[in-house]
Amino acid sequence: MRSSSLALIAPMVFFGLGVLGFGYYFAMPGMEGPFKDNMVPELIGFCLEGFFMVGLLSLLQSSRERAHKRELWLSLRGSVRGILSALDLALLPANAEPASTLTLEQDPKVVRRFMRELQSIHLELSGMLALKREAIDALGLVRDMIPIAAQLSARHMRWWIAIVDSMRHLSQAQTREALEQSIYKLLENLEEFDRV
């Protein structure tokens, strides 16, 4: 990514210096002639066009890179939506509405809310079984998403591997304590992944 940025910055510098150099030459008194009168304005125009075209290309490229990274992040978050939904239902008070799919997929604040609630609420057996079932079902998909996390960055990949490990522990948990520790660790890792 740095080499592509450098490949766009170098021509901008070249065209910018060309505009300044030809502009200075054009403004200098006493050097009139056909080259200065005819060619220098054309060269200034060419350099200005080049500067703005390269700038526009770099803006478009950075916009596309941001959109691509957002899509990757959303696909990664979408792969853990099931476990977040099961946790949301397990922590849901009576007569309350569950969080929307969009909130579970895109809002990092929901992870912090679950962490707070887990510290004060003990999960019921049905909720724990649903979480464990969801972890078993989603583990393969979440593990297969490691290369996608690597496309974001090495730090994203490391946190995603930690998420996979937490989900594996959750799927293998045999006691209430092990399950609650695993789900809390999963949420911590997911929070760190979102911060990167």
C-alpha positions, 0 to 999 in steps of 0.5 A: 500500500505504501508503494502505491501511495508513493507511485501516486505522490511522485508524479504529483510532486513532479507535476507540481514542481513543473507548474512552479518552474514553468510559472516562474519562467513565464513570470520572469521579465526580459525572456520573451520569445516564441517558446515563452509565449507559446509553449510555456503556457501549454506546459503549465496547463499540461502540468496542472492537468497532470497534477489534478488528474493524479490527485483525483486518481489518488483520491479515488484509490484511497476511497476504494481502499476504504470501501474494500476494507469496510466490506472485509470488516463487515464480512468478518463481523457478520461471521460472528453475528450468530454468536452475538445474537445468541448472547443477546438473547441469553442476556435479554431481560423479560419483555425486551426487544433483541438487538437488530442484525445491523446493530450486532454486525456493525456497532462495536458498542454492543460488544462493550454492553455485553461485557458489562452485562456478563459481569453482573448476570449469570447465564441460564442453562438454555442460553449457555447451550445456545451459545455453545451450539452456535460456537460449534456451528460457526467455528469452521466459518470463523476459522476460514475467515483468517485470510480475510482478516489478514487482508486488513492487516497483520494486527487484524489477523492476530486478533482474529486468530485470538477470536477463533481460539476463544470460540474454540474454547467456547465450543469445548467448554464443559462447565458454566465457569469455562463457558462464561470465561470463554465468551468474555474472552471472545468479547475482549478479543472482538473489542480489540479487533474492532479497535485496530 
